[in-house]
Amino acid sequence: MRFLIKIYQWLISPLLAPSCRFYPTCSQYAYDALSRHHFFRAIQLIGCRVIKCQPFHPGGYDPVPKNMSECTRKLATDYKSEFHHYEP
């Protein structure tokens, strides 16, 4: 899976205009998540990141969590900020 991300970064990404509102970029975030965490946790993190990648999110610095406790906290925070901000 990481190999496919590197191919995208080397061959496809240079042809596209820079548009990622986050640092690291979404593809680098996915690569880092797959390097640091087991597959299913990485997929969870990547999914949350992709959901945030939209015009109404300000973007900014958003690194992959280093350990499981940070990871759990980040997933809970991301979920609340993305899905519960419309509560009355």
Gaussian input, Z-matrix of N, CA and C with variables (Angstrom, degrees):
# hf/3-21g

backbone

0 1
 N
 C     1     B1
 C     2     B2     1     A1
 N     3     B3     2     A2     1     D1
 C     4     B4     3     A3     2     D2
 C     5     B5     4     A4     3     D3
 N     6     B6     5     A5     4     D4
 C     7     B7     6     A6     5     D5
 C     8     B8     7     A7     6     D6
 N     9     B9     8     A8     7     D7
 C    10    B10     9     A9     8     D8
 C    11    B11    10    A10     9     D9
 N    12    B12    11    A11    10    D10
 C    13    B13    12    A12    11    D11
 C    14    B14    13    A13    12    D12
 N    15    B15    14    A14    13    D13
 C    16    B16    15    A15    14    D14
 C    17    B17    16    A16    15    D15
 N    18    B18    17    A17    16    D16
 C    19    B19    18    A18    17    D17
 C    20    B20    19    A19    18    D18
 N    21    B21    20    A20    19    D19
 C    22    B22    21    A21    20    D20
 C    23    B23    22    A22    21    D21
 N    24    B24    23    A23    22    D22
 C    25    B25    24    A24    23    D23
 C    26    B26    25    A25    24    D24
 N    27    B27    26    A26    25    D25
 C    28    B28    27    A27    26    D26
 C    29    B29    28    A28    27    D27
 N    30    B30    29    A29    28    D28
 C    31    B31    30    A30    29    D29
 C    32    B32    31    A31    30    D30
 N    33    B33    32    A32    31    D31
 C    34    B34    33    A33    32    D32
 C    35    B35    34    A34    33    D33
 N    36    B36    35    A35    34    D34
 C    37    B37    36    A36    35    D35
 C    38    B38    37    A37    36    D36
 N    39    B39    38    A38    37    D37
 C    40    B40    39    A39    38    D38
 C    41    B41    40    A40    39    D39
 N    42    B42    41    A41    40    D40
 C    43    B43    42    A42    41    D41
 C    44    B44    43    A43    42    D42
 N    45    B45    44    A44    43    D43
 C    46    B46    45    A45    44    D44
 C    47    B47    46    A46    45    D45
 N    48    B48    47    A47    46    D46
 C    49    B49    48    A48    47    D47
 C    50    B50    49    A49    48    D48
 N    51    B51    50    A50    49    D49
 C    52    B52    51    A51    50    D50
 C    53    B53    52    A52    51    D51
 N    54    B54    53    A53    52    D52
 C    55    B55    54    A54    53    D53
 C    56    B56    55    A55    54    D54
 N    57    B57    56    A56    55    D55
 C    58    B58    57    A57    56    D56
 C    59    B59    58    A58    57    D57
 N    60    B60    59    A59    58    D58
 C    61    B61    60    A60    59    D59
 C    62    B62    61    A61    60    D60
 N    63    B63    62    A62    61    D61
 C    64    B64    63    A63    62    D62
 C    65    B65    64    A64    63    D63
 N    66    B66    65    A65    64    D64
 C    67    B67    66    A66    65    D65
 C    68    B68    67    A67    66    D66
 N    69    B69    68    A68    67    D67
 C    70    B70    69    A69    68    D68
 C    71    B71    70    A70    69    D69
 N    72    B72    71    A71    70    D70
 C    73    B73    72    A72    71    D71
 C    74    B74    73    A73    72    D72
 N    75    B75    74    A74    73    D73
 C    76    B76    75    A75    74    D74
 C    77    B77    76    A76    75    D75
 N    78    B78    77    A77    76    D76
 C    79    B79    78    A78    77    D77
 C    80    B80    79    A79    78    D78
 N    81    B81    80    A80    79    D79
 C    82    B82    81    A81    80    D80
 C    83    B83    82    A82    81    D81
 N    84    B84    83    A83    82    D82
 C    85    B85    84    A84    83    D83
 C    86    B86    85    A85    84    D84
 N    87    B87    86    A86    85    D85
 C    88    B88    87    A87    86    D86
 C    89    B89    88    A88    87    D87
 N    90    B90    89    A89    88    D88
 C    91    B91    90    A90    89    D89
 C    92    B92    91    A91    90    D90
 N    93    B93    92    A92    91    D91
 C    94    B94    93    A93    92    D92
 C    95    B95    94    A94    93    D93
 N    96    B96    95    A95    94    D94
 C    97    B97    96    A96    95    D95
 C    98    B98    97    A97    96    D96
 N    99    B99    98    A98    97    D97
 C   100   B100    99    A99    98    D98
 C   101   B101   100   A100    99    D99
 N   102   B102   101   A101   100   D100
 C   103   B103   102   A102   101   D101
 C   104   B104   103   A103   102   D102
 N   105   B105   104   A104   103   D103
 C   106   B106   105   A105   104   D104
 C   107   B107   106   A106   105   D105
 N   108   B108   107   A107   106   D106
 C   109   B109   108   A108   107   D107
 C   110   B110   109   A109   108   D108
 N   111   B111   110   A110   109   D109
 C   112   B112   111   A111   110   D110
 C   113   B113   112   A112   111   D111
 N   114   B114   113   A113   112   D112
 C   115   B115   114   A114   113   D113
 C   116   B116   115   A115   114   D114
 N   117   B117   116   A116   115   D115
 C   118   B118   117   A117   116   D116
 C   119   B119   118   A118   117   D117
 N   120   B120   119   A119   118   D118
 C   121   B121   120   A120   119   D119
 C   122   B122   121   A121   120   D120
 N   123   B123   122   A122   121   D121
 C   124   B124   123   A123   122   D122
 C   125   B125   124   A124   123   D123
 N   126   B126   125   A125   124   D124
 C   127   B127   126   A126   125   D125
 C   128   B128   127   A127   126   D126
 N   129   B129   128   A128   127   D127
 C   130   B130   129   A129   128   D128
 C   131   B131   130   A130   129   D129
 N   132   B132   131   A131   130   D130
 C   133   B133   132   A132   131   D131
 C   134   B134   133   A133   132   D132
 N   135   B135   134   A134   133   D133
 C   136   B136   135   A135   134   D134
 C   137   B137   136   A136   135   D135
 N   138   B138   137   A137   136   D136
 C   139   B139   138   A138   137   D137
 C   140   B140   139   A139   138   D138
 N   141   B141   140   A140   139   D139
 C   142   B142   141   A141   140   D140
 C   143   B143   142   A142   141   D141
 N   144   B144   143   A143   142   D142
 C   145   B145   144   A144   143   D143
 C   146   B146   145   A145   144   D144
 N   147   B147   146   A146   145   D145
 C   148   B148   147   A147   146   D146
 C   149   B149   148   A148   147   D147
 N   150   B150   149   A149   148   D148
 C   151   B151   150   A150   149   D149
 C   152   B152   151   A151   150   D150
 N   153   B153   152   A152   151   D151
 C   154   B154   153   A153   152   D152
 C   155   B155   154   A154   153   D153
 N   156   B156   155   A155   154   D154
 C   157   B157   156   A156   155   D155
 C   158   B158   157   A157   156   D156
 N   159   B159   158   A158   157   D157
 C   160   B160   159   A159   158   D158
 C   161   B161   160   A160   159   D159
 N   162   B162   161   A161   160   D160
 C   163   B163   162   A162   161   D161
 C   164   B164   163   A163   162   D162
 N   165   B165   164   A164   163   D163
 C   166   B166   165   A165   164   D164
 C   167   B167   166   A166   165   D165
 N   168   B168   167   A167   166   D166
 C   169   B169   168   A168   167   D167
 C   170   B170   169   A169   168   D168
 N   171   B171   170   A170   169   D169
 C   172   B172   171   A171   170   D170
 C   173   B173   172   A172   171   D171
 N   174   B174   173   A173   172   D172
 C   175   B175   174   A174   173   D173
 C   176   B176   175   A175   174   D174
 N   177   B177   176   A176   175   D175
 C   178   B178   177   A177   176   D176
 C   179   B179   178   A178   177   D177
 N   180   B180   179   A179   178   D178
 C   181   B181   180   A180   179   D179
 C   182   B182   181   A181   180   D180
 N   183   B183   182   A182   181   D181
 C   184   B184   183   A183   182   D182
 C   185   B185   184   A184   183   D183
 N   186   B186   185   A185   184   D184
 C   187   B187   186   A186   185   D185
 C   188   B188   187   A187   186   D186
 N   189   B189   188   A188   187   D187
 C   190   B190   189   A189   188   D188
 C   191   B191   190   A190   189   D189
 N   192   B192   191   A191   190   D190
 C   193   B193   192   A192   191   D191
 C   194   B194   193   A193   192   D192
 N   195   B195   194   A194   193   D193
 C   196   B196   195   A195   194   D194
 C   197   B197   196   A196   195   D195
 N   198   B198   197   A197   196   D196
 C   199   B199   198   A198   197   D197
 C   200   B200   199   A199   198   D198
 N   201   B201   200   A200   199   D199
 C   202   B202   201   A201   200   D200
 C   203   B203   202   A202   201   D201
 N   204   B204   203   A203   202   D202
 C   205   B205   204   A204   203   D203
 C   206   B206   205   A205   204   D204
 N   207   B207   206   A206   205   D205
 C   208   B208   207   A207   206   D206
 C   209   B209   208   A208   207   D207
 N   210   B210   209   A209   208   D208
 C   211   B211   210   A210   209   D209
 C   212   B212   211   A211   210   D210
 N   213   B213   212   A212   211   D211
 C   214   B214   213   A213   212   D212
 C   215   B215   214   A214   213   D213
 N   216   B216   215   A215   214   D214
 C   217   B217   216   A216   215   D215
 C   218   B218   217   A217   216   D216
 N   219   B219   218   A218   217   D217
 C   220   B220   219   A219   218   D218
 C   221   B221   220   A220   219   D219
 N   222   B222   221   A221   220   D220
 C   223   B223   222   A222   221   D221
 C   224   B224   223   A223   222   D222
 N   225   B225   224   A224   223   D223
 C   226   B226   225   A225   224   D224
 C   227   B227   226   A226   225   D225
 N   228   B228   227   A227   226   D226
 C   229   B229   228   A228   227   D227
 C   230   B230   229   A229   228   D228
 N   231   B231   230   A230   229   D229
 C   232   B232   231   A231   230   D230
 C   233   B233   232   A232   231   D231
 N   234   B234   233   A233   232   D232
 C   235   B235   234   A234   233   D233
 C   236   B236   235   A235   234   D234
 N   237   B237   236   A236   235   D235
 C   238   B238   237   A237   236   D236
 C   239   B239   238   A238   237   D237
 N   240   B240   239   A239   238   D238
 C   241   B241   240   A240   239   D239
 C   242   B242   241   A241   240   D240
 N   243   B243   242   A242   241   D241
 C   244   B244   243   A243   242   D242
 C   245   B245   244   A244   243   D243
 N   246   B246   245   A245   244   D244
 C   247   B247   246   A246   245   D245
 C   248   B248   247   A247   246   D246
 N   249   B249   248   A248   247   D247
 C   250   B250   249   A249   248   D248
 C   251   B251   250   A250   249   D249
 N   252   B252   251   A251   250   D250
 C   253   B253   252   A252   251   D251
 C   254   B254   253   A253   252   D252
 N   255   B255   254   A254   253   D253
 C   256   B256   255   A255   254   D254
 C   257   B257   256   A256   255   D255
 N   258   B258   257   A257   256   D256
 C   259   B259   258   A258   257   D257
 C   260   B260   259   A259   258   D258
 N   261   B261   260   A260   259   D259
 C   262   B262   261   A261   260   D260
 C   263   B263   262   A262   261   D261

   B1=1.4547
   B2=1.5362
   B3=1.3488
   B4=1.4677
   B5=1.5235
   B6=1.3316
   B7=1.4595
   B8=1.5291
   B9=1.3205
   B10=1.4697
   B11=1.5283
   B12=1.3265
   B13=1.4686
   B14=1.5213
   B15=1.3388
   B16=1.4703
   B17=1.5306
   B18=1.3155
   B19=1.4721
   B20=1.5224
   B21=1.3292
   B22=1.4687
   B23=1.5338
   B24=1.3366
   B25=1.4656
   B26=1.5282
   B27=1.3148
   B28=1.4660
   B29=1.5241
   B30=1.3304
   B31=1.4603
   B32=1.5242
   B33=1.3037
   B34=1.4689
   B35=1.5224
   B36=1.3083
   B37=1.4655
   B38=1.5326
   B39=1.3451
   B40=1.4697
   B41=1.5303
   B42=1.3242
   B43=1.4679
   B44=1.5257
   B45=1.3238
   B46=1.4626
   B47=1.5265
   B48=1.3026
   B49=1.4693
   B50=1.5323
   B51=1.3336
   B52=1.4688
   B53=1.5286
   B54=1.3194
   B55=1.4603
   B56=1.5212
   B57=1.3240
   B58=1.4605
   B59=1.5238
   B60=1.3195
   B61=1.4660
   B62=1.5151
   B63=1.3262
   B64=1.4630
   B65=1.5179
   B66=1.3221
   B67=1.4633
   B68=1.5162
   B69=1.3007
   B70=1.4563
   B71=1.5300
   B72=1.3261
   B73=1.4671
   B74=1.5238
   B75=1.3002
   B76=1.4704
   B77=1.5236
   B78=1.3284
   B79=1.4660
   B80=1.5262
   B81=1.3232
   B82=1.4658
   B83=1.5222
   B84=1.3194
   B85=1.4636
   B86=1.5294
   B87=1.3308
   B88=1.4657
   B89=1.5287
   B90=1.3239
   B91=1.4681
   B92=1.5267
   B93=1.3229
   B94=1.4711
   B95=1.5279
   B96=1.3243
   B97=1.4694
   B98=1.5237
   B99=1.3240
   B100=1.4634
   B101=1.5238
   B102=1.3253
   B103=1.4662
   B104=1.5241
   B105=1.3174
   B106=1.4684
   B107=1.5183
   B108=1.3146
   B109=1.4653
   B110=1.5241
   B111=1.3415
   B112=1.4649
   B113=1.5306
   B114=1.3116
   B115=1.4625
   B116=1.5281
   B117=1.3333
   B118=1.4639
   B119=1.5286
   B120=1.3230
   B121=1.4678
   B122=1.5257
   B123=1.3257
   B124=1.4671
   B125=1.5279
   B126=1.3251
   B127=1.4673
   B128=1.5256
   B129=1.3280
   B130=1.4745
   B131=1.5240
   B132=1.3242
   B133=1.4666
   B134=1.5287
   B135=1.3215
   B136=1.4656
   B137=1.5276
   B138=1.3255
   B139=1.4659
   B140=1.5155
   B141=1.3303
   B142=1.4754
   B143=1.5204
   B144=1.3178
   B145=1.4633
   B146=1.5242
   B147=1.3231
   B148=1.4652
   B149=1.5285
   B150=1.3230
   B151=1.4707
   B152=1.5292
   B153=1.3334
   B154=1.4690
   B155=1.5231
   B156=1.3244
   B157=1.4622
   B158=1.5317
   B159=1.3124
   B160=1.4665
   B161=1.5275
   B162=1.3148
   B163=1.4643
   B164=1.5261
   B165=1.3220
   B166=1.4606
   B167=1.5220
   B168=1.3133
   B169=1.4633
   B170=1.5219
   B171=1.3390
   B172=1.4596
   B173=1.5249
   B174=1.3379
   B175=1.4604
   B176=1.5134
   B177=1.3277
   B178=1.4558
   B179=1.5203
   B180=1.3274
   B181=1.4639
   B182=1.5197
   B183=1.3240
   B184=1.4649
   B185=1.5276
   B186=1.3393
   B187=1.4654
   B188=1.5265
   B189=1.3141
   B190=1.4660
   B191=1.5254
   B192=1.3363
   B193=1.4672
   B194=1.5298
   B195=1.3418
   B196=1.4640
   B197=1.5190
   B198=1.3279
   B199=1.4654
   B200=1.5260
   B201=1.3221
   B202=1.4643
   B203=1.5260
   B204=1.3414
   B205=1.4687
   B206=1.5254
   B207=1.3297
   B208=1.4713
   B209=1.5220
   B210=1.3152
   B211=1.4574
   B212=1.5284
   B213=1.3206
   B214=1.4629
   B215=1.5209
   B216=1.3268
   B217=1.4674
   B218=1.5294
   B219=1.3349
   B220=1.4689
   B221=1.5285
   B222=1.3277
   B223=1.4655
   B224=1.5229
   B225=1.3308
   B226=1.4708
   B227=1.5251
   B228=1.3242
   B229=1.4642
   B230=1.5249
   B231=1.3389
   B232=1.4645
   B233=1.5187
   B234=1.3247
   B235=1.4647
   B236=1.5217
   B237=1.3249
   B238=1.4689
   B239=1.5225
   B240=1.3205
   B241=1.4630
   B242=1.5238
   B243=1.3235
   B244=1.4572
   B245=1.5208
   B246=1.3320
   B247=1.4521
   B248=1.5198
   B249=1.3086
   B250=1.4617
   B251=1.5277
   B252=1.3135
   B253=1.4645
   B254=1.5241
   B255=1.3127
   B256=1.4603
   B257=1.5207
   B258=1.3349
   B259=1.4670
   B260=1.5202
   B261=1.3468
   B262=1.4739
   B263=1.5146
   A1=110.20
   A2=116.12
   A3=119.06
   A4=110.94
   A5=116.16
   A6=120.52
   A7=110.95
   A8=116.83
   A9=120.96
   A10=111.52
   A11=116.26
   A12=119.78
   A13=110.06
   A14=117.03
   A15=120.53
   A16=111.01
   A17=117.38
   A18=120.21
   A19=109.79
   A20=116.96
   A21=120.76
   A22=110.10
   A23=117.07
   A24=120.59
   A25=111.69
   A26=117.71
   A27=121.02
   A28=113.14
   A29=117.54
   A30=119.93
   A31=115.32
   A32=117.69
   A33=120.47
   A34=112.23
   A35=116.90
   A36=121.18
   A37=113.69
   A38=119.75
   A39=118.77
   A40=114.00
   A41=117.07
   A42=120.67
   A43=112.65
   A44=117.00
   A45=121.81
   A46=110.47
   A47=115.90
   A48=119.79
   A49=108.55
   A50=117.68
   A51=119.48
   A52=110.09
   A53=117.11
   A54=119.14
   A55=113.66
   A56=118.16
   A57=120.00
   A58=109.45
   A59=116.35
   A60=120.80
   A61=112.12
   A62=116.98
   A63=121.54
   A64=111.69
   A65=114.65
   A66=121.94
   A67=107.03
   A68=118.99
   A69=128.15
   A70=111.39
   A71=114.72
   A72=118.68
   A73=110.03
   A74=116.43
   A75=120.45
   A76=111.91
   A77=117.59
   A78=118.79
   A79=111.03
   A80=117.73
   A81=120.20
   A82=110.28
   A83=117.31
   A84=122.00
   A85=109.67
   A86=117.08
   A87=121.05
   A88=110.60
   A89=116.79
   A90=120.94
   A91=110.42
   A92=116.76
   A93=121.15
   A94=111.53
   A95=117.12
   A96=120.77
   A97=110.46
   A98=117.11
   A99=120.64
   A100=111.90
   A101=117.53
   A102=121.30
   A103=111.95
   A104=117.78
   A105=121.89
   A106=115.29
   A107=117.59
   A108=120.72
   A109=110.73
   A110=115.55
   A111=118.33
   A112=108.75
   A113=115.16
   A114=122.04
   A115=113.53
   A116=117.68
   A117=119.87
   A118=112.19
   A119=118.02
   A120=120.79
   A121=109.05
   A122=116.75
   A123=120.60
   A124=110.81
   A125=116.98
   A126=120.78
   A127=110.31
   A128=116.94
   A129=120.86
   A130=110.62
   A131=116.32
   A132=120.83
   A133=111.19
   A134=116.10
   A135=120.52
   A136=110.25
   A137=116.92
   A138=120.84
   A139=112.08
   A140=116.63
   A141=120.18
   A142=110.76
   A143=116.71
   A144=120.55
   A145=110.75
   A146=116.88
   A147=120.79
   A148=110.67
   A149=117.37
   A150=121.02
   A151=110.62
   A152=116.84
   A153=120.20
   A154=112.45
   A155=117.44
   A156=121.57
   A157=109.74
   A158=115.37
   A159=122.10
   A160=108.44
   A161=118.33
   A162=121.87
   A163=115.76
   A164=118.57
   A165=119.89
   A166=113.44
   A167=117.11
   A168=120.95
   A169=107.73
   A170=118.41
   A171=120.09
   A172=114.39
   A173=118.67
   A174=120.30
   A175=111.01
   A176=116.26
   A177=121.12
   A178=112.17
   A179=115.18
   A180=121.83
   A181=109.17
   A182=116.76
   A183=121.93
   A184=109.24
   A185=118.01
   A186=120.33
   A187=112.24
   A188=115.85
   A189=122.20
   A190=107.66
   A191=118.06
   A192=120.22
   A193=110.87
   A194=115.77
   A195=120.32
   A196=113.50
   A197=117.66
   A198=119.57
   A199=110.15
   A200=114.95
   A201=120.15
   A202=113.14
   A203=118.58
   A204=118.67
   A205=110.57
   A206=117.17
   A207=120.29
   A208=109.99
   A209=115.23
   A210=121.73
   A211=110.61
   A212=116.62
   A213=121.34
   A214=110.73
   A215=116.45
   A216=121.28
   A217=110.34
   A218=117.03
   A219=121.07
   A220=111.02
   A221=117.21
   A222=119.75
   A223=111.04
   A224=117.36
   A225=120.77
   A226=110.68
   A227=117.24
   A228=121.84
   A229=110.78
   A230=116.60
   A231=120.43
   A232=110.71
   A233=116.62
   A234=120.39
   A235=110.68
   A236=116.50
   A237=119.97
   A238=111.09
   A239=117.34
   A240=119.54
   A241=112.12
   A242=118.15
   A243=120.31
   A244=113.67
   A245=118.02
   A246=119.61
   A247=114.68
   A248=118.13
   A249=119.08
   A250=113.21
   A251=118.11
   A252=118.38
   A253=112.14
   A254=118.48
   A255=121.18
   A256=112.96
   A257=116.78
   A258=119.62
   A259=110.49
   A260=117.44
   A261=120.27
   A262=112.17
   D1=-44.30
   D2=179.31
   D3=-62.81
   D4=-33.92
   D5=178.01
   D6=-60.86
   D7=-41.73
   D8=178.75
   D9=-64.36
   D10=-36.90
   D11=177.60
   D12=-65.06
   D13=-42.45
   D14=178.89
   D15=-63.55
   D16=-39.63
   D17=176.83
   D18=-60.84
   D19=-44.62
   D20=176.70
   D21=-58.46
   D22=-46.33
   D23=-177.78
   D24=-64.48
   D25=-36.99
   D26=-177.33
   D27=-81.28
   D28=-38.29
   D29=-171.20
   D30=-104.20
   D31=-38.87
   D32=-173.08
   D33=-97.69
   D34=-47.46
   D35=-176.11
   D36=-55.51
   D37=-40.81
   D38=179.12
   D39=-62.62
   D40=-21.65
   D41=-179.56
   D42=-83.09
   D43=-14.95
   D44=-177.39
   D45=-98.96
   D46=151.48
   D47=175.84
   D48=-69.65
   D49=141.47
   D50=178.12
   D51=-61.28
   D52=123.96
   D53=-177.20
   D54=-138.73
   D55=-2.38
   D56=-178.04
   D57=-71.32
   D58=130.32
   D59=-178.66
   D60=-89.59
   D61=4.59
   D62=-178.41
   D63=-117.62
   D64=157.98
   D65=168.43
   D66=-128.76
   D67=126.25
   D68=-2.77
   D69=-68.72
   D70=164.24
   D71=-179.52
   D72=-59.47
   D73=163.43
   D74=-178.52
   D75=-60.87
   D76=-38.84
   D77=179.37
   D78=-68.32
   D79=-38.77
   D80=177.58
   D81=-68.65
   D82=-37.36
   D83=176.25
   D84=-59.42
   D85=-45.41
   D86=179.28
   D87=-62.29
   D88=-43.72
   D89=178.80
   D90=-61.20
   D91=-46.45
   D92=-179.95
   D93=-64.25
   D94=-41.93
   D95=179.68
   D96=-62.13
   D97=-42.89
   D98=178.70
   D99=-68.77
   D100=-27.08
   D101=178.07
   D102=-76.79
   D103=-34.23
   D104=-172.62
   D105=-95.64
   D106=-28.03
   D107=-172.19
   D108=-125.15
   D109=160.68
   D110=176.90
   D111=-65.05
   D112=161.63
   D113=-169.56
   D114=-52.44
   D115=-49.22
   D116=-174.04
   D117=-69.55
   D118=-36.52
   D119=176.11
   D120=-66.94
   D121=-41.39
   D122=179.07
   D123=-61.60
   D124=-42.35
   D125=178.98
   D126=-62.88
   D127=-38.83
   D128=176.40
   D129=-60.65
   D130=-48.45
   D131=-179.52
   D132=-62.77
   D133=-44.22
   D134=-179.93
   D135=-62.88
   D136=-42.19
   D137=178.08
   D138=-59.80
   D139=-44.78
   D140=178.08
   D141=-62.29
   D142=-40.05
   D143=-179.89
   D144=-65.15
   D145=-44.01
   D146=-179.58
   D147=-63.55
   D148=-38.58
   D149=177.50
   D150=-62.41
   D151=-36.87
   D152=179.66
   D153=-73.71
   D154=-19.27
   D155=-175.22
   D156=-80.25
   D157=80.90
   D158=-179.06
   D159=-151.67
   D160=161.61
   D161=-172.08
   D162=-60.30
   D163=-21.92
   D164=-176.62
   D165=-90.67
   D166=-0.48
   D167=176.97
   D168=-101.10
   D169=135.27
   D170=-175.84
   D171=-69.92
   D172=-18.90
   D173=-178.12
   D174=78.24
   D175=-150.54
   D176=179.24
   D177=111.68
   D178=-162.64
   D179=-177.89
   D180=-77.81
   D181=122.61
   D182=-175.89
   D183=-146.32
   D184=77.34
   D185=-177.46
   D186=-76.44
   D187=161.80
   D188=174.26
   D189=-70.70
   D190=134.13
   D191=177.67
   D192=-60.43
   D193=145.91
   D194=-176.36
   D195=-81.75
   D196=-32.01
   D197=-176.53
   D198=-136.31
   D199=175.72
   D200=-173.89
   D201=-65.68
   D202=-38.16
   D203=-179.27
   D204=-66.89
   D205=-41.11
   D206=175.24
   D207=-63.11
   D208=-39.10
   D209=-178.23
   D210=-62.46
   D211=-47.62
   D212=179.73
   D213=-62.77
   D214=-43.32
   D215=179.34
   D216=-63.25
   D217=-43.08
   D218=-179.54
   D219=-64.14
   D220=-44.50
   D221=179.80
   D222=-62.20
   D223=-41.01
   D224=179.15
   D225=-65.86
   D226=-43.26
   D227=-179.92
   D228=-65.51
   D229=-45.65
   D230=179.29
   D231=-61.37
   D232=-42.46
   D233=-179.74
   D234=-61.50
   D235=-46.73
   D236=-179.32
   D237=-63.32
   D238=-43.49
   D239=-175.77
   D240=-71.21
   D241=-32.07
   D242=-177.14
   D243=-87.67
   D244=-32.58
   D245=-170.86
   D246=-113.56
   D247=-12.08
   D248=-176.17
   D249=-118.36
   D250=12.47
   D251=-179.42
   D252=-82.38
   D253=-0.71
   D254=177.81
   D255=-101.32
   D256=8.79
   D257=179.99
   D258=-66.89
   D259=146.87
   D260=179.87
   D261=-71.36

